[in-house]
Amino acid sequence: MNKLILISAKEALKKVKKLGYIEVRQVGSHIRLKHFEDKNRKAITIPMHNKDLGRGLLRKILRDLDVSIEEFNEL
């Protein structure tokens, strides 16, 4: 099992966009993304704060994306 690497919100946003998600809206410092082709996938919210995302939040995002840790680290 690979370790979950702590990354910044900007890096997470780039990786999520590689999976086919697009920005729908931004409220304050939170960006909302939806999948471009598959409307059945969950919408993702990423807080754009000036620090790394927490492990719990990253795990929640990965569950919503239906992506494993290994796949996410390779992006």
LUMTORVO-15006 format. One line per field, with one value per residue: residue number from 1; x, y, z of N, C-alpha, C, O, CB in turn. Coordinates in steps of 0.1 Angstrom, whole numbers. Glycine has a CB too. Layout:
<pts>
lumdo = NUM, ...
n.x = X, ...
n.y = Y, ...
n.z = Z, ...
ca.x = X, ...
ca.y = Y, ...
ca.z = Z, ...
c.x = X, ...
c.y = Y, ...
c.z = Z, ...
o.x = X, ...
o.y = Y, ...
o.z = Z, ...
cb.x = X, ...
cb.y = Y, ...
cb.z = Z, ...
</pts>
This chain:
<pts>
lumdo = 1, 2, 3, 4, 5, 6, 7, 8, 9, 10, 11, 12, 13, 14, 15, 16, 17, 18, 19, 20, 21, 22, 23, 24, 25, 26, 27, 28, 29, 30, 31, 32, 33, 34, 35, 36, 37, 38, 39, 40, 41, 42, 43, 44, 45, 46, 47, 48, 49, 50, 51, 52, 53, 54, 55, 56, 57, 58, 59, 60, 61, 62, 63, 64, 65, 66, 67, 68, 69, 70, 71, 72, 73, 74, 75
n.x = 8, 6, 18, -1, 6, 12, -1, -3, -31, -32, -17, -34, -56, -47, -42, -68, -81, -68, -81, -105, -122, -139, -138, -166, -176, -166, -166, -156, -127, -130, -131, -153, -158, -168, -174, -164, -175, -189, -217, -227, -208, -195, -196, -167, -151, -126, -106, -89, -65, -36, -19, -9, -32, -51, -47, -70, -89, -79, -82, -110, -116, -104, -120, -144, -137, -133, -108, -77, -50, -25, -30, -36, -13, 4, -5
n.y = -12, 21, 52, 80, 110, 142, 171, 203, 225, 235, 217, 194, 203, 204, 177, 166, 179, 166, 142, 147, 166, 197, 232, 246, 265, 291, 299, 322, 309, 283, 259, 245, 215, 196, 165, 163, 147, 124, 126, 113, 111, 122, 156, 177, 194, 217, 232, 262, 270, 284, 262, 228, 202, 183, 149, 135, 149, 146, 119, 117, 131, 114, 92, 102, 107, 81, 69, 52, 55, 50, 55, 82, 94, 89, 106
n.z = 0, -9, 4, 14, 0, 12, -3, -19, -23, -49, -64, -60, -74, -100, -105, -102, -123, -144, -144, -157, -147, -144, -135, -119, -103, -79, -46, -24, -10, -19, -44, -67, -85, -113, -131, -165, -186, -175, -159, -136, -117, -85, -74, -66, -40, -34, -11, -14, 2, 19, 25, 29, 20, 43, 55, 60, 45, 19, 16, 16, -7, -26, -23, -32, -58, -67, -69, -65, -40, -52, -79, -78, -69, -90, -110
ca.x = 0, 14, 15, -7, 15, 6, 2, -10, -44, -29, -13, -46, -65, -41, -45, -82, -84, -63, -91, -116, -131, -137, -143, -179, -178, -158, -172, -145, -115, -134, -134, -162, -155, -177, -168, -168, -183, -197, -225, -231, -197, -198, -189, -156, -148, -112, -103, -76, -58, -21, -12, -12, -45, -50, -48, -84, -96, -74, -88, -124, -115, -101, -132, -154, -132, -132, -94, -68, -39, -14, -34, -36, 1, 10, -9
ca.y = 0, 34, 62, 92, 121, 155, 180, 216, 226, 238, 204, 186, 208, 200, 163, 164, 183, 156, 131, 151, 175, 212, 242, 250, 278, 294, 307, 324, 301, 269, 257, 233, 209, 185, 157, 169, 137, 115, 134, 105, 112, 133, 169, 178, 208, 218, 245, 268, 277, 285, 252, 215, 196, 173, 135, 131, 156, 140, 106, 120, 135, 102, 83, 108, 105, 67, 67, 47, 63, 48, 62, 96, 98, 88, 117
ca.z = 0, -10, 14, 9, 0, 14, -14, -18, -30, -63, -70, -61, -84, -113, -106, -104, -137, -153, -144, -165, -139, -147, -125, -121, -96, -68, -35, -15, -14, -22, -58, -69, -97, -118, -142, -178, -194, -167, -149, -125, -107, -75, -75, -57, -35, -30, -4, -19, 13, 17, 32, 24, 24, 54, 50, 60, 33, 7, 15, 12, -22, -34, -23, -41, -72, -69, -74, -54, -37, -62, -92, -76, -68, -104, -119
c.x = 9, 9, 8, 2, 8, 9, -6, -23, -42, -26, -25, -55, -60, -44, -59, -87, -79, -73, -104, -126, -128, -143, -157, -181, -168, -165, -161, -133, -118, -138, -143, -160, -165, -170, -173, -178, -193, -205, -229, -220, -200, -190, -178, -154, -134, -110, -89, -70, -43, -14, -16, -26, -42, -52, -63, -92, -92, -80, -103, -125, -113, -112, -142, -150, -132, -118, -86, -57, -28, -17, -32, -21, 8, 6, 0
c.y = 12, 43, 74, 104, 134, 165, 193, 215, 228, 225, 195, 190, 204, 185, 159, 168, 173, 144, 135, 160, 189, 220, 246, 264, 279, 303, 309, 317, 287, 268, 244, 228, 197, 178, 162, 160, 129, 123, 127, 106, 124, 145, 170, 192, 208, 232, 250, 277, 277, 275, 238, 210, 185, 159, 131, 137, 150, 126, 107, 123, 123, 93, 89, 106, 91, 64, 62, 57, 62, 56, 77, 101, 97, 99, 129
c.z = 0, 0, 7, 11, 2, 3, -12, -25, -45, -70, -71, -72, -98, -115, -109, -118, -147, -154, -151, -158, -144, -136, -128, -115, -84, -58, -25, -19, -17, -37, -60, -83, -100, -129, -155, -186, -186, -156, -137, -114, -98, -78, -64, -53, -30, -23, -9, -8, 11, 24, 26, 29, 34, 48, 50, 48, 20, 5, 11, -3, -30, -34, -32, -56, -76, -76, -62, -52, -47, -75, -90, -75, -81, -113, -119
o.x = 18, -2, 12, 6, -2, 21, -15, -25, -50, -30, -27, -61, -68, -48, -62, -95, -86, -73, -114, -137, -117, -151, -159, -187, -162, -170, -157, -128, -108, -147, -139, -159, -169, -162, -185, -187, -204, -199, -234, -222, -207, -179, -180, -155, -131, -112, -79, -69, -39, -3, -25, -30, -32, -58, -67, -100, -100, -84, -108, -134, -119, -115, -148, -158, -131, -118, -88, -54, -22, -8, -28, -18, 18, 14, -2
o.y = 14, 43, 77, 107, 137, 166, 194, 206, 222, 222, 188, 182, 200, 181, 150, 161, 171, 137, 127, 162, 193, 216, 251, 273, 269, 314, 300, 319, 279, 275, 234, 236, 190, 184, 165, 164, 128, 127, 133, 102, 133, 145, 164, 201, 199, 242, 243, 289, 269, 277, 238, 214, 178, 157, 124, 130, 148, 123, 99, 118, 121, 86, 81, 105, 88, 57, 66, 66, 73, 62, 84, 112, 105, 102, 138
o.z = 8, 5, -4, 22, -5, -1, -3, -33, -53, -81, -81, -78, -106, -126, -117, -124, -158, -164, -152, -163, -148, -128, -140, -121, -81, -62, -18, -30, -18, -42, -54, -93, -91, -136, -156, -192, -190, -146, -127, -103, -101, -85, -53, -61, -21, -30, -7, -10, 2, 30, 17, 39, 33, 38, 40, 42, 11, -6, 3, -10, -41, -44, -40, -65, -88, -86, -51, -59, -51, -80, -99, -80, -83, -122, -126
cb.x = -10, 13, 28, -21, 23, 10, -3, -1, -53, -18, -2, -53, -66, -26, -40, -91, -78, -50, -95, -123, -129, -145, -133, -189, -192, -144, -185, -149, -105, -145, -121, -177, -140, -191, -170, -156, -174, -189, -238, -233, -184, -194, -199, -143, -158, -102, -104, -79, -62, -16, -16, -1, -52, -59, -40, -91, -93, -59, -87, -130, -105, -88, -137, -156, -118, -144, -88, -62, -33, -13, -48, -43, 9, 7, -23
cb.y = 0, 40, 67, 95, 122, 161, 174, 228, 237, 248, 197, 186, 224, 203, 155, 171, 197, 151, 127, 139, 174, 215, 254, 240, 280, 299, 300, 321, 302, 264, 256, 237, 203, 190, 142, 171, 128, 104, 139, 91, 114, 127, 181, 172, 213, 215, 244, 276, 271, 299, 252, 204, 190, 175, 126, 135, 171, 138, 98, 131, 146, 95, 82, 123, 111, 62, 80, 33, 60, 33, 58, 100, 88, 75, 122
cb.z = 12, -24, 21, 16, -13, 28, -28, -23, -24, -65, -61, -47, -83, -113, -94, -93, -140, -149, -130, -169, -124, -161, -123, -115, -90, -72, -29, 0, -2, -13, -67, -68, -98, -122, -140, -186, -202, -160, -156, -129, -114, -62, -74, -63, -25, -41, 11, -32, 27, 20, 47, 28, 11, 65, 60, 72, 33, 7, 29, 21, -24, -28, -8, -38, -73, -79, -80, -58, -23, -64, -96, -63, -58, -110, -115
</pts>
